[in-house]
Every structure is written in C-alpha cells, then in structure tokens.
C-alpha cells in the first residue's frame, strides 16, 4: 500500500513527503471492544458446538424443541457481534495520525484504506482535551475540524502531536 501512495506522488511529479511525527490510538480506545469480545467469545464457541452437533447428528426440524433453536439463534447473534467487534478492533488498530511537512494525514482501513489529508495552510481548528486520567495514562482526545466536519481520536502523546503541528504551521507561515 505504501508503494501505491508513492506511485501517486510520482504520477503527480511530487516527491513523497517525509513523516515528521506519527502517532497511533492509545490502548484505552480498544478497551470497550476487547471487553465486548471477551463477553461474546463464549457464544462463538457455543454456536460452533451447537451447530456442528446438529449437523453431525443429522437432526431434522421436526425432532427439535423450540428452545434449541432459540439457543442456536442467540449464540449465532452474539457470534456475529463478536465478529463485528473484532473488525472494529482491527479498524481502530489501523488508524495512524501523521504530520507531514505541509499536511496532517489521518489514515485508516483494514481492507480498503482511507486517507484524509488536511493541509496545514487550510487548517481551521485543533482541539485537544486531556483529563487527569488521560495525563496519568498518557493519552488525550484529539479533534480536528475542517470544513465543518470533525474527527475525534484518543491518541498517545497528544502534546507531542500538538507541538509538532504548531511548529509546522509556524514554519509554513514564515
């Protein structure tokens, strides 16, 4: 995927920009998904066991009790929830916030990649919130605003990101 973006820069006759600063999401961002996966994982095992028990016995619909289908349906739904949480976990794991020479880049994607470049010259707003717990654990909520839309992330080392962005903006404005 890195080669794809380098090829785009070559087509546009630009040199690939050097990454000045890069950060990822803090582990606290993943916590709700990890807890959810831990609670739904047993239902995934139950679904597989119940399903293969039915398949191996060759059980017919007429031979089953209604509550058996309720268990299969419920464990199946929780199994789908587990898979959804797993996807969201990997999606959050893929998010990168990068400061380049002239832009702030937000990258994400598991299967397909989404890249949002925010030119520092068009920069509208930068909001950083760091609670007492955030200072203690080393994370902060980072919100970028451009064109009325905003994105918010719990990132590692928010002050390092802020200082780097401000330094780059000062260099551009010189």
LOVO-750441 format. One line per field, with one value per atom (N, C-alpha, C, O, CB): residue number from 1; residue in one letter; atom name; x, y, z. Coordinates in steps of 0.1 Angstrom, whole numbers, plus 2048, in hexadecimal, padded with zeros to 3 digits. Glycine has a CB too. Example, Ala and Ser with C-alpha at 12.3 -4.5 7.8 and 13.67 -1.06 7.14 Angstrom:
BEGIN
num [1/1/1/1/1/2/2/2/2/2]
residuo [A/A/A/A/A/S/S/S/S/S]
atomo [N/CA/C/O/CB/N/CA/C/O/CB]
X [884/87B/884/88E/871/880/889/881/886/88D]
Y [7C7/7D3/7DF/7DF/7D3/7EA/7F5/800/80B/7FA]
Z [84E/84E/84E/855/85A/847/847/84F/850/839]
% end
This chain:
BEGIN
num [1/1/1/1/1/2/2/2/2/2/3/3/3/3/3/4/4/4/4/4/5/5/5/5/5/6/6/6/6/6/7/7/7/7/7/8/8/8/8/8/9/9/9/9/9/10/10/10/10/10/11/11/11/11/11/12/12/12/12/12/13/13/13/13/13/14/14/14/14/14/15/15/15/15/15/16/16/16/16/16/17/17/17/17/17/18/18/18/18/18/19/19/19/19/19/20/20/20/20/20/21/21/21/21/21/22/22/22/22/22/23/23/23/23/23/24/24/24/24/24/25/25/25/25/25/26/26/26/26/26/27/27/27/27/27/28/28/28/28/28/29/29/29/29/29/30/30/30/30/30/31/31/31/31/31/32/32/32/32/32/33/33/33/33/33/34/34/34/34/34/35/35/35/35/35/36/36/36/36/36/37/37/37/37/37/38/38/38/38/38/39/39/39/39/39/40/40/40/40/40/41/41/41/41/41/42/42/42/42/42/43/43/43/43/43/44/44/44/44/44/45/45/45/45/45/46/46/46/46/46/47/47/47/47/47/48/48/48/48/48/49/49/49/49/49/50/50/50/50/50/51/51/51/51/51/52/52/52/52/52/53/53/53/53/53/54/54/54/54/54/55/55/55/55/55/56/56/56/56/56/57/57/57/57/57/58/58/58/58/58/59/59/59/59/59/60/60/60/60/60/61/61/61/61/61/62/62/62/62/62/63/63/63/63/63/64/64/64/64/64/65/65/65/65/65/66/66/66/66/66/67/67/67/67/67/68/68/68/68/68/69/69/69/69/69/70/70/70/70/70/71/71/71/71/71/72/72/72/72/72/73/73/73/73/73/74/74/74/74/74/75/75/75/75/75/76/76/76/76/76/77/77/77/77/77/78/78/78/78/78/79/79/79/79/79/80/80/80/80/80/81/81/81/81/81/82/82/82/82/82/83/83/83/83/83/84/84/84/84/84/85/85/85/85/85/86/86/86/86/86/87/87/87/87/87/88/88/88/88/88/89/89/89/89/89/90/90/90/90/90/91/91/91/91/91/92/92/92/92/92/93/93/93/93/93/94/94/94/94/94/95/95/95/95/95/96/96/96/96/96/97/97/97/97/97/98/98/98/98/98/99/99/99/99/99/100/100/100/100/100/101/101/101/101/101/102/102/102/102/102/103/103/103/103/103/104/104/104/104/104/105/105/105/105/105/106/106/106/106/106/107/107/107/107/107/108/108/108/108/108/109/109/109/109/109/110/110/110/110/110/111/111/111/111/111/112/112/112/112/112/113/113/113/113/113/114/114/114/114/114/115/115/115/115/115/116/116/116/116/116/117/117/117/117/117/118/118/118/118/118/119/119/119/119/119/120/120/120/120/120/121/121/121/121/121/122/122/122/122/122/123/123/123/123/123/124/124/124/124/124/125/125/125/125/125/126/126/126/126/126/127/127/127/127/127/128/128/128/128/128/129/129/129/129/129/130/130/130/130/130/131/131/131/131/131/132/132/132/132/132/133/133/133/133/133/134/134/134/134/134/135/135/135/135/135/136/136/136/136/136/137/137/137/137/137/138/138/138/138/138/139/139/139/139/139/140/140/140/140/140/141/141/141/141/141/142/142/142/142/142/143/143/143/143/143/144/144/144/144/144/145/145/145/145/145/146/146/146/146/146/147/147/147/147/147/148/148/148/148/148/149/149/149/149/149/150/150/150/150/150/151/151/151/151/151/152/152/152/152/152/153/153/153/153/153/154/154/154/154/154/155/155/155/155/155/156/156/156/156/156/157/157/157/157/157/158/158/158/158/158/159/159/159/159/159/160/160/160/160/160/161/161/161/161/161/162/162/162/162/162/163/163/163/163/163/164/164/164/164/164/165/165/165/165/165/166/166/166/166/166/167/167/167/167/167/168/168/168/168/168/169/169/169/169/169/170/170/170/170/170/171/171/171/171/171/172/172/172/172/172/173/173/173/173/173/174/174/174/174/174]
residuo [X/X/X/X/X/X/X/X/X/X/X/X/X/X/X/X/X/X/X/X/X/X/X/X/X/X/X/X/X/X/X/X/X/X/X/X/X/X/X/X/X/X/X/X/X/X/X/X/X/X/X/X/X/X/X/X/X/X/X/X/X/X/X/X/X/X/X/X/X/X/X/X/X/X/X/X/X/X/X/X/X/X/X/X/X/X/X/X/X/X/X/X/X/X/X/X/X/X/X/X/X/X/X/X/X/X/X/X/X/X/X/X/X/X/X/X/X/X/X/X/X/X/X/X/X/X/X/X/X/X/X/X/X/X/X/X/X/X/X/X/X/X/X/X/X/X/X/X/X/X/X/X/X/X/X/X/X/X/X/X/X/X/X/X/X/X/X/X/X/X/X/X/X/X/X/X/X/X/X/X/X/X/X/X/X/X/X/X/X/X/X/X/X/X/X/X/X/X/X/X/X/X/X/X/X/X/X/X/X/X/X/X/X/X/X/X/X/X/X/X/X/X/X/X/X/X/X/X/X/X/X/X/X/X/X/X/X/X/X/X/X/X/X/X/X/X/X/X/X/X/X/X/X/X/X/X/X/X/X/X/X/X/X/X/X/X/X/X/X/X/X/X/X/X/X/X/X/X/X/X/X/X/X/X/X/X/X/X/X/X/X/X/X/X/X/X/X/X/X/X/X/X/X/X/X/X/X/X/X/X/X/X/X/X/X/X/X/X/X/X/X/X/X/X/X/X/X/X/X/X/X/X/X/X/X/X/X/X/X/X/X/X/X/X/X/X/X/X/X/X/X/X/X/X/X/X/X/X/X/X/X/X/X/X/X/X/X/X/X/X/X/X/X/X/X/X/X/X/X/X/X/X/X/X/X/X/X/X/X/X/X/X/X/X/X/X/X/X/X/X/X/X/X/X/X/X/X/X/X/X/X/X/X/X/X/X/X/X/X/X/X/X/X/X/X/X/X/X/X/X/X/X/X/X/X/X/X/X/X/X/X/X/X/X/X/X/X/X/X/X/X/X/X/X/X/X/X/X/X/X/X/X/X/X/X/X/X/X/X/X/X/X/X/X/X/X/X/X/X/X/X/X/X/X/X/X/X/X/X/X/X/X/X/X/X/X/X/X/X/X/X/X/X/X/X/X/X/X/X/X/X/X/X/X/X/X/X/X/X/X/X/X/X/X/X/X/X/X/X/X/X/X/X/X/X/X/X/X/X/X/X/X/X/X/X/X/X/X/X/X/X/X/X/X/X/X/X/X/X/X/X/X/X/X/X/X/X/X/X/X/X/X/X/X/X/X/X/X/X/X/X/X/X/X/X/X/X/X/X/X/X/X/X/X/X/X/X/X/X/X/X/X/X/X/X/X/X/X/X/X/X/X/X/X/X/X/X/X/X/X/X/X/X/X/X/X/X/X/X/X/X/X/X/X/X/X/X/X/X/X/X/X/X/X/X/X/X/X/X/X/X/X/X/X/X/X/X/X/X/X/X/X/X/X/X/X/X/X/X/X/X/X/X/X/X/X/X/X/X/X/X/X/X/X/X/X/X/X/X/X/X/X/X/X/X/X/X/X/X/X/X/X/X/X/X/X/X/X/X/X/X/X/X/X/X/X/X/X/X/X/X/X/X/X/X/X/X/X/X/X/X/X/X/X/X/X/X/X/X/X/X/X/X/X/X/X/X/X/X/X/X/X/X/X/X/X/X/X/X/X/X/X/X/X/X/X/X/X/X/X/X/X/X/X/X/X/X/X/X/X/X/X/X/X/X/X/X/X/X/X/X/X/X/X/X/X/X/X/X/X/X/X/X/X/X/X/X/X/X/X/X/X/X/X/X/X/X/X/X/X/X/X/X/X/X/X/X/X/X/X/X/X/X/X/X/X/X/X/X/X/X/X/X/X/X/X/X/X/X/X/X/X/X/X/X/X/X/X/X/X/X/X/X/X/X/X/X/X/X/X]
atomo [N/CA/C/O/CB/N/CA/C/O/CB/N/CA/C/O/CB/N/CA/C/O/CB/N/CA/C/O/CB/N/CA/C/O/CB/N/CA/C/O/CB/N/CA/C/O/CB/N/CA/C/O/CB/N/CA/C/O/CB/N/CA/C/O/CB/N/CA/C/O/CB/N/CA/C/O/CB/N/CA/C/O/CB/N/CA/C/O/CB/N/CA/C/O/CB/N/CA/C/O/CB/N/CA/C/O/CB/N/CA/C/O/CB/N/CA/C/O/CB/N/CA/C/O/CB/N/CA/C/O/CB/N/CA/C/O/CB/N/CA/C/O/CB/N/CA/C/O/CB/N/CA/C/O/CB/N/CA/C/O/CB/N/CA/C/O/CB/N/CA/C/O/CB/N/CA/C/O/CB/N/CA/C/O/CB/N/CA/C/O/CB/N/CA/C/O/CB/N/CA/C/O/CB/N/CA/C/O/CB/N/CA/C/O/CB/N/CA/C/O/CB/N/CA/C/O/CB/N/CA/C/O/CB/N/CA/C/O/CB/N/CA/C/O/CB/N/CA/C/O/CB/N/CA/C/O/CB/N/CA/C/O/CB/N/CA/C/O/CB/N/CA/C/O/CB/N/CA/C/O/CB/N/CA/C/O/CB/N/CA/C/O/CB/N/CA/C/O/CB/N/CA/C/O/CB/N/CA/C/O/CB/N/CA/C/O/CB/N/CA/C/O/CB/N/CA/C/O/CB/N/CA/C/O/CB/N/CA/C/O/CB/N/CA/C/O/CB/N/CA/C/O/CB/N/CA/C/O/CB/N/CA/C/O/CB/N/CA/C/O/CB/N/CA/C/O/CB/N/CA/C/O/CB/N/CA/C/O/CB/N/CA/C/O/CB/N/CA/C/O/CB/N/CA/C/O/CB/N/CA/C/O/CB/N/CA/C/O/CB/N/CA/C/O/CB/N/CA/C/O/CB/N/CA/C/O/CB/N/CA/C/O/CB/N/CA/C/O/CB/N/CA/C/O/CB/N/CA/C/O/CB/N/CA/C/O/CB/N/CA/C/O/CB/N/CA/C/O/CB/N/CA/C/O/CB/N/CA/C/O/CB/N/CA/C/O/CB/N/CA/C/O/CB/N/CA/C/O/CB/N/CA/C/O/CB/N/CA/C/O/CB/N/CA/C/O/CB/N/CA/C/O/CB/N/CA/C/O/CB/N/CA/C/O/CB/N/CA/C/O/CB/N/CA/C/O/CB/N/CA/C/O/CB/N/CA/C/O/CB/N/CA/C/O/CB/N/CA/C/O/CB/N/CA/C/O/CB/N/CA/C/O/CB/N/CA/C/O/CB/N/CA/C/O/CB/N/CA/C/O/CB/N/CA/C/O/CB/N/CA/C/O/CB/N/CA/C/O/CB/N/CA/C/O/CB/N/CA/C/O/CB/N/CA/C/O/CB/N/CA/C/O/CB/N/CA/C/O/CB/N/CA/C/O/CB/N/CA/C/O/CB/N/CA/C/O/CB/N/CA/C/O/CB/N/CA/C/O/CB/N/CA/C/O/CB/N/CA/C/O/CB/N/CA/C/O/CB/N/CA/C/O/CB/N/CA/C/O/CB/N/CA/C/O/CB/N/CA/C/O/CB/N/CA/C/O/CB/N/CA/C/O/CB/N/CA/C/O/CB/N/CA/C/O/CB/N/CA/C/O/CB/N/CA/C/O/CB/N/CA/C/O/CB/N/CA/C/O/CB/N/CA/C/O/CB/N/CA/C/O/CB/N/CA/C/O/CB/N/CA/C/O/CB/N/CA/C/O/CB/N/CA/C/O/CB/N/CA/C/O/CB/N/CA/C/O/CB/N/CA/C/O/CB/N/CA/C/O/CB/N/CA/C/O/CB/N/CA/C/O/CB/N/CA/C/O/CB/N/CA/C/O/CB/N/CA/C/O/CB/N/CA/C/O/CB/N/CA/C/O/CB/N/CA/C/O/CB/N/CA/C/O/CB/N/CA/C/O/CB/N/CA/C/O/CB/N/CA/C/O/CB/N/CA/C/O/CB/N/CA/C/O/CB/N/CA/C/O/CB/N/CA/C/O/CB/N/CA/C/O/CB/N/CA/C/O/CB/N/CA/C/O/CB/N/CA/C/O/CB/N/CA/C/O/CB/N/CA/C/O/CB/N/CA/C/O/CB/N/CA/C/O/CB/N/CA/C/O/CB/N/CA/C/O/CB/N/CA/C/O/CB/N/CA/C/O/CB/N/CA/C/O/CB/N/CA/C/O/CB/N/CA/C/O/CB/N/CA/C/O/CB/N/CA/C/O/CB/N/CA/C/O/CB]
X [808/800/809/805/7F7/814/81D/822/823/829/824/829/81E/821/82C/811/806/807/806/7F9/809/809/816/816/808/821/82D/82B/830/839/824/821/818/81B/81B/80F/806/80E/80C/7FB/817/820/829/82B/829/82E/836/82E/833/83C/821/819/816/816/80B/814/812/81F/81E/80A/82A/837/83B/840/838/837/83B/843/842/82E/84C/854/84B/843/861/84D/845/84A/856/847/840/843/849/844/837/852/858/84E/848/865/84C/844/84C/856/83F/847/84E/84A/853/84B/83E/839/82D/825/834/82D/822/81E/826/827/811/80B/800/7FA/807/7FC/7F1/7E8/7EA/7F6/7DD/7D3/7D9/7E1/7C6/7D4/7D8/7D1/7C6/7D6/7D6/7D0/7C2/7BA/7D9/7C0/7B3/7A7/79C/7B3/7AB/7A1/79C/790/7A7/7A4/7A1/799/793/7AD/79A/794/786/783/796/77C/76E/76D/765/766/775/774/77A/774/77B/785/78B/781/780/798/77B/772/766/761/76D/761/755/759/751/751/765/769/76B/767/776/770/771/764/762/779/759/74C/745/73D/743/748/741/748/743/73E/755/75D/757/756/76B/752/74C/740/73D/747/738/72D/731/72A/724/73D/742/745/742/74F/74C/74E/741/740/757/737/72B/724/71E/721/724/71E/724/71D/71F/731/738/735/732/748/735/732/723/721/734/71A/70C/70A/703/703/70F/70D/713/70C/714/71F/725/71F/71F/734/719/711/705/702/70D/6FE/6F2/6F6/6F0/6EB/701/705/70A/706/710/712/717/70C/70D/722/702/6F7/6ED/6E5/6F0/6ED/6E3/6D5/6CC/6E3/6D4/6C8/6BE/6C2/6CA/6B2/6A8/6A0/6A0/69E/69A/692/687/685/68D/681/676/67A/672/66E/687/68C/691/695/697/691/697/68C/681/6A0/691/688/68A/695/68B/680/682/68D/694/675/690/69A/6A8/6B1/69A/6AA/6B7/6BA/6C5/6B7/6B0/6B2/6B4/6BC/6A6/6AE/6B1/6C0/6C6/6A8/6C5/6D3/6DC/6E6/6D6/6D9/6E1/6E0/6EA/6DC/6D4/6D2/6DA/6E1/6C4/6D8/6DE/6EE/6F4/6DA/6F3/702/706/712/706/6FF/702/703/70C/6F9/6F9/6F9/705/70B/6EC/708/714/721/72A/714/721/72C/72F/73A/72B/724/725/729/731/717/725/729/738/73F/721/73D/74B/753/75D/74E/74F/756/755/75F/74F/74A/74A/754/75B/73B/754/75E/76C/775/75B/76F/77C/780/78B/77D/777/779/77C/785/76D/773/775/783/789/76A/787/794/79F/7A8/796/79F/7A9/7A9/7B3/7A8/79D/79B/7A2/7A9/78C/79F/7A5/7B5/7BC/79F/7B9/7C7/7CE/7DA/7C9/7C7/7CE/7CF/7D5/7C6/7C9/7C8/7D6/7DC/7BD/7DB/7E7/7E5/7DE/7F3/7EB/7EB/7F9/802/7E5/7FB/809/809/800/80D/814/817/822/82D/81C/81E/828/82C/828/822/835/83A/82E/82F/843/825/81A/80C/803/81A/80B/7FE/7FD/807/7F8/7F1/7EE/7E6/7DC/7E6/7EB/7E5/7DF/7E5/7EF/7D2/7CB/7C9/7C2/7BE/7CF/7CE/7C7/7C9/7DC/7BE/7B7/7B3/7B2/7AB/7B0/7AA/7B0/7BC/7AD/7A8/7AC/7AD/7B8/7A2/7A2/7A2/7A5/7AF/795/79E/7A0/7A6/7A3/793/7AE/7B5/7AE/7AC/7C4/7AC/7A7/7B2/7B7/799/7B4/7BE/7B8/7B3/7CB/7B9/7B4/7C0/7C6/7A9/7C2/7CD/7C7/7BE/7D6/7CC/7C8/7D4/7DE/7C2/7D3/7DE/7E0/7D6/7DC/7EC/7EE/7EC/7E9/7FC/7ED/7EA/7DB/7D7/7EF/7D2/7C4/7BE/7B2/7BD/7C7/7C4/7BA/7BC/7D0/7AF/7A5/7A5/7A4/797/7A6/7A5/7AC/7AC/797/7B1/7B7/7B3/7B7/7C7/7AC/7A7/7AE/7AD/798/7B3/7BA/7B4/7B5/7C9/7AF/7AA/7B2/7B2/79B/7B7/7BF/7BA/7BD/7CE/7B3/7AD/7B9/7C4/7A1/7B6/7C0/7C4/7CF/7BA/7BA/7BD/7C5/7CE/7B0/7C2/7C9/7D7/7E0/7C2/7DA/7E8/7EF/7FB/7E8/7E8/7EE/7F1/7FC/7E5/7E8/7EA/7F1/7F4/7DD/7F3/7FA/7F2/7F7/805/7E5/7DD/7D5/7D3/7D4/7D0/7C7/7BE/7C0/7CF/7B3/7A9/7AD/7AD/79A/7AF/7B4/7A8/7A3/7C1/7A5/79A/79E/7A4/78D/79D/7A0/794/78B/7AA/793/787/78C/795/780/785/788/77A/774/793/777/76B/75E/755/76C/75D/751/751/749/745/759/75A/765/770/75B/763/76E/770/766/76C/77C/77F/786/78D/788/783/788/78E/789/77D/79A/7A1/7A8/7AC/7AC/7A9/7B1/7BF/7C1/7AA/7C8/7D6/7E0/7DE/7DA/7EB/7F7/7FE/7FE/801/804/80C/806/80B/81A/7FB/7F4/7FC/7FB/7E6/803/80B/816/819/810/81C/826/821/827/82C/814/80E/80B/80D/801/805/802/80E/80D/7FB/819/825/82A/82F/82F/82A/82F/827/82C/830/819/810/813/813/802/813/815/823/824/815/82D/83A/83A/83F/845/833/831/829/82C/82B/81F/816/81F/81E/80A/827/830/83A/83D/837/83F/849/842/848/84F/836/82E/82B/82C/821/828/824/830/82E/81C/83C/848/84A/854/854]
Y [7F4/800/80D/817/800/80C/817/81B/826/815/810/812/819/821/805/816/81D/82C/833/817/831/83F/845/851/842/83E/843/844/84E/83A/83B/83B/847/84E/82E/84A/856/863/86B/856/863/86F/870/87C/86F/865/866/86A/872/858/865/869/878/87F/861/87D/88C/894/8A0/88E/88E/894/89A/8A5/89F/893/898/88D/881/89B/892/889/885/88C/890/878/874/87C/87E/865/880/889/881/875/891/886/880/881/88C/886/876/876/87C/877/868/887/88E/889/887/89D/885/880/876/879/88B/86B/861/85C/85A/856/85B/855/84C/84D/860/844/83B/83C/844/82C/835/836/82F/826/82F/835/830/823/821/83A/81A/80D/80F/806/805/81A/81C/81D/81A/829/820/821/813/811/827/809/7FB/7F4/7E9/7F3/7F9/7F2/7EE/7E3/7FB/7F7/7F2/7E6/7DD/7FD/7E6/7DB/7CE/7C4/7DF/7CF/7C4/7BE/7B1/7C7/7C6/7C1/7BA/7B0/7CC/7C1/7BB/7AE/7A5/7C5/7AD/7A0/795/78A/7A2/799/78F/78A/77E/795/792/78E/786/77D/79A/789/782/776/76E/78B/774/768/75B/752/769/759/74C/749/73D/74C/753/750/74B/744/75D/750/74B/73C/734/753/738/72A/722/717/728/727/721/71F/714/729/729/728/71D/715/736/71D/713/705/6FC/715/703/6F6/6F2/6E7/6F6/6FB/6F8/6F5/6EB/703/6FD/6FC/6EE/6E7/707/6EB/6DE/6D2/6C7/6DE/6D4/6C9/6C6/6BA/6CD/6D0/6CE/6C8/6BF/6DB/6CD/6C8/6B9/6B1/6D0/6B6/6A8/69E/693/6A8/6A2/699/698/68F/69D/6A2/6A2/6A4/69E/695/6AD/6B0/6B7/6C0/6B8/6B2/6B8/6C2/6C2/6AD/6CB/6D6/6D1/6D6/6DF/6C6/6C0/6BA/6B9/6B6/6B6/6AF/6B9/6B5/6A6/6C6/6D0/6D7/6D8/6DA/6DC/6E4/6F3/6F6/6E1/6FB/709/710/719/711/70C/713/710/718/70F/705/702/70C/710/6F3/710/71A/728/730/71A/72A/737/738/742/739/72D/72D/72E/736/720/727/729/737/73C/71E/73D/74A/754/75D/74E/753/75D/75C/766/75A/750/74E/753/758/740/751/756/765/76B/751/76C/77A/780/78A/77F/77A/77E/77B/782/777/771/76E/778/77C/760/77D/788/795/79C/78A/797/7A3/7A2/7AC/7A4/796/793/797/79E/785/792/795/7A4/7A9/78D/7AB/7B9/7C1/7CA/7BE/7BD/7C3/7C0/7C9/7BE/7B4/7B1/7BA/7BF/7A2/7BC/7C5/7D3/7DA/7C5/7D8/7E6/7E7/7F2/7EA/7DD/7DD/7DF/7E7/7D0/7D7/7D8/7E5/7EA/7CC/7EA/7F7/802/80B/7FA/802/80C/80A/813/80B/7FD/7FA/800/802/7EB/801/806/815/81A/801/81C/82B/831/82D/831/83A/841/850/854/83C/858/866/86A/868/86E/870/874/883/889/86C/889/897/897/892/8A0/89C/89D/8AC/8B4/898/8AF/8BD/8C7/8D2/8BE/8C4/8CE/8C9/8D0/8D1/8BD/8B8/8AF/8AA/8B1/8AE/8A4/899/89C/8AB/88D/882/878/874/87A/874/86A/85E/85F/870/853/847/83C/83A/841/835/82A/820/823/82E/814/80A/7FC/7FA/80E/7F2/7E4/7DE/7D9/7DC/7DE/7D8/7E3/7E2/7D2/7EE/7FA/804/805/7FF/80D/817/825/828/818/82C/83A/843/842/83C/84E/858/865/869/857/86D/87A/884/883/87C/88C/896/8A3/8A8/896/8A9/8B7/8C0/8BF/8B7/8C9/8D2/8DB/8E1/8DA/8DD/8E5/8F4/8FC/8E4/8F7/905/908/914/908/8FD/8FF/8FB/8F9/8F6/8F9/8F4/8FD/909/8F2/8F8/900/8FF/909/8FC/8F3/8F1/8E4/8DA/8F1/8E5/8DA/8DA/8E3/8DB/8D0/8CF/8C3/8B8/8CF/8C6/8BB/8BB/8C6/8BC/8B0/8AF/8A4/899/8AD/8A7/89D/89E/8A8/89F/894/894/890/88D/88A/890/88B/87D/879/88D/875/867/865/85D/85E/86E/86E/872/86C/877/87C/87F/874/871/88C/86D/862/856/850/85E/853/848/84B/842/841/858/85C/85D/859/853/861/863/86F/875/856/873/87F/87E/876/88C/885/885/890/89B/886/88C/895/897/88D/88F/8A3/8A6/8B0/8BB/8AB/8AD/8B5/8BA/8B2/8AE/8C7/8CD/8D3/8DB/8D7/8CF/8D5/8D5/8CA/8CD/8E0/8E1/8DD/8D8/8D8/8DF/8DC/8CD/8CA/8DF/8C5/8B7/8B5/8BB/8AD/8AC/8A9/89A/893/8B1/897/889/889/893/882/87F/87F/872/867/882/872/865/867/872/863/85B/85B/856/84A/851/85F/85C/85C/861/866/855/856/863/869/84A/868/874/880/884/871/884/88F/89C/8A4/892/89F/8AC/8AB/8B6/8AE/8A0/89F/8A2/8A8/891/89C/89F/8AE/8B4/897/8B4/8C2/8CB/8D4/8C6/8C8/8D0/8CF/8D9/8CC/8C3/8C0/8C8/8CE/8B2/8C7/8CE/8DD/8E4/8CA/8E2/8F1/8F5/900/8F5/8ED/8F1/8F1/8FA/8E7/8E7/8E6/8F2/8F8/8D9/8F6/902/90E/917/903/910/91B/91C/927/91B/910/910/914/91B/902/90F/913/922/928/90A/928/936/93F/94B/938/93A/943/948/94F/93B]
Z [800/800/800/7FA/80C/807/807/7F9/7F5/810/7F1/7E3/7DB/7D2/7DC/7DD/7D6/7D8/7CE/7DB/7E4/7E7/7E2/7DD/7F6/7E2/7DC/7CC/7C6/7DF/7C6/7B8/7B5/7AB/7B3/7BD/7BB/7BB/7B3/7C5/7C5/7C5/7B9/7B4/7D2/7B4/7A8/79C/793/7A5/79A/78F/790/786/790/79C/79D/79E/7A1/7AA/79B/79B/7A8/7A9/790/7B3/7C0/7C7/7C4/7C9/7D0/7D8/7E3/7E9/7DD/7E8/7F4/800/802/7F6/807/813/81E/821/817/826/831/83D/83F/835/844/850/85C/860/854/861/86C/879/882/86B/87A/887/884/87B/891/88B/889/897/8A0/880/899/8A5/8A1/896/8AF/8AB/8A9/8B5/8BE/8A8/8B4/8BF/8CC/8CB/8BB/8D7/8E4/8E7/8E1/8EF/8EF/8F2/8F8/8F7/8FB/8FE/905/8FA/8FE/90D/8EE/8E3/8E0/8DB/8D7/8E2/8DF/8EA/8E8/8DB/8F6/902/900/904/90D/8FC/8FB/8F1/8F3/8F6/8E6/8DC/8E2/8E0/8D0/8E9/8EF/8FA/8FA/8F6/902/90C/905/909/916/8FB/8F4/8ED/8ED/8E9/8E8/8E2/8EC/8EA/8DA/8F8/903/907/90B/90F/908/90C/901/904/90F/8F4/8E9/8E4/8DC/8DE/8E8/8E3/8E7/8DF/8E8/8F3/8F7/8EE/8EB/905/8EA/8E1/8D3/8CD/8E0/8CF/8C2/8C3/8BA/8BE/8CE/8D0/8D2/8CC/8DD/8D9/8DA/8CD/8CA/8E4/8C5/8B7/8AF/8A9/8B0/8AF/8A7/8AC/8A4/8A8/8B9/8BF/8BC/8B8/8CF/8BE/8BC/8AD/8A9/8C1/8A4/896/891/88A/88E/895/890/897/892/893/8A3/8A9/8A1/89E/8B8/89C/894/886/882/891/881/873/874/86C/86E/87F/880/883/87F/88B/88B/88E/883/882/89B/87A/86F/875/870/867/87F/885/87C/875/892/87B/873/87B/887/86D/874/87A/883/88D/86F/87F/886/894/89D/87E/895/8A0/8AB/8B6/89D/8A9/8B2/8BA/8B6/8AB/8C5/8CE/8CB/8C6/8DD/8CC/8C9/8D0/8CB/8CC/8DD/8E4/8DF/8E1/8F3/8D8/8D2/8C7/8C5/8CC/8BF/8B5/8BA/8B5/8AB/8C6/8CC/8D1/8CF/8D9/8D6/8DA/8CE/8CF/8E1/8C3/8B7/8B1/8AD/8AC/8B1/8AC/8B4/8AF/8AB/8C2/8CB/8CA/8C9/8D9/8CA/8CA/8BC/8BB/8CC/8B1/8A4/8A4/89E/89A/8AA/8AA/8B2/8AE/8B0/8BD/8C5/8BE/8BF/8D3/8B6/8AE/8A3/8A0/8A7/89D/893/89A/894/88C/8A6/8AE/8B1/8B0/8BB/8B4/8B6/8AA/8AA/8BA/89E/892/88E/889/886/891/88F/898/893/892/8A5/8AE/8AA/8AB/8BC/8A5/8A0/894/894/89C/88B/880/884/880/876/88E/893/89A/899/89C/8A1/8A8/89E/8A0/8B0/893/889/881/87D/87F/880/879/882/87C/877/88F/898/898/899/8A6/898/898/88C/88D/899/881/875/874/86B/869/87D/87C/880/88A/886/877/879/877/86E/870/880/87E/87B/883/88B/86F/86B/868/863/85F/86D/869/85E/860/876/853/848/847/84F/83A/83D/83C/83A/841/831/832/82F/833/830/820/839/83C/848/84D/830/84D/857/851/84A/863/852/84B/855/85F/842/853/85B/852/848/861/855/84D/855/861/849/84F/855/84A/83F/85D/84F/845/848/84B/837/847/848/83B/837/851/833/826/81C/814/822/81C/814/81D/829/80D/817/81F/81C/810/81C/826/825/82A/835/82D/822/826/825/81B/81C/830/831/833/83D/83C/829/82A/82D/827/81D/838/83B/83A/841/84A/830/82E/83A/83E/821/83E/84A/847/84F/84F/83A/836/836/838/828/835/836/843/845/82B/84C/85A/861/862/862/866/86D/87C/883/868/881/88F/894/88D/894/8A0/8A6/8B4/8BC/8A5/8B9/8C6/8CD/8C8/8C7/8D9/8E0/8EE/8F5/8E0/8F3/900/907/903/901/913/91B/929/930/91A/92D/93B/945/940/93C/951/95B/959/95A/96A/956/953/946/945/952/93C/930/932/92B/926/93A/93D/944/941/946/94D/955/94C/94D/960/942/93A/92C/925/937/92A/91E/911/906/91C/912/906/907/911/904/8FB/8FB/8EF/8E6/8F9/8F0/8E5/8DB/8DF/8EA/8CF/8C4/8BA/8B5/8BD/8B8/8AE/8A4/8A8/8B6/897/88D/886/883/882/883/87C/86E/86E/884/864/857/84F/84F/84E/84A/842/849/843/836/856/85E/862/86B/855/85D/862/86B/86A/856/875/87E/881/87F/88C/884/888/896/899/87E/89E/8AB/8AE/8AB/8B5/8B5/8B8/8C6/8CA/8AD/8CD/8D9/8D5/8D2/8E4/8D5/8D0/8DC/8E6/8C6/8D8/8E1/8E0/8D5/8DE/8EA/8EA/8E2/8D8/8E4/8E7/8E0/8E0/8D6/8E6/8EA/8EA/8E0/8DA/8F8/8DE/8D3/8C6/8BE/8D4/8C3/8B6/8B5/8AB/8B5/8C0/8BF/8BD/8B4/8CC/8C4/8C2/8B4/8AE/8CC/8AE/8A1/897/88E/89E/898/88F/890/885/892/89C/89D/897/891/8AC/899/893/884/87E/898/87E/870/86A/860/86B/872/86D/86E/865/876/879/87A/86E/869/887/86A/85F/852/84A/85E/850/844/843/839/843/84F/84F/84F/84D/85C/850/84F/841/83F/854]
% end
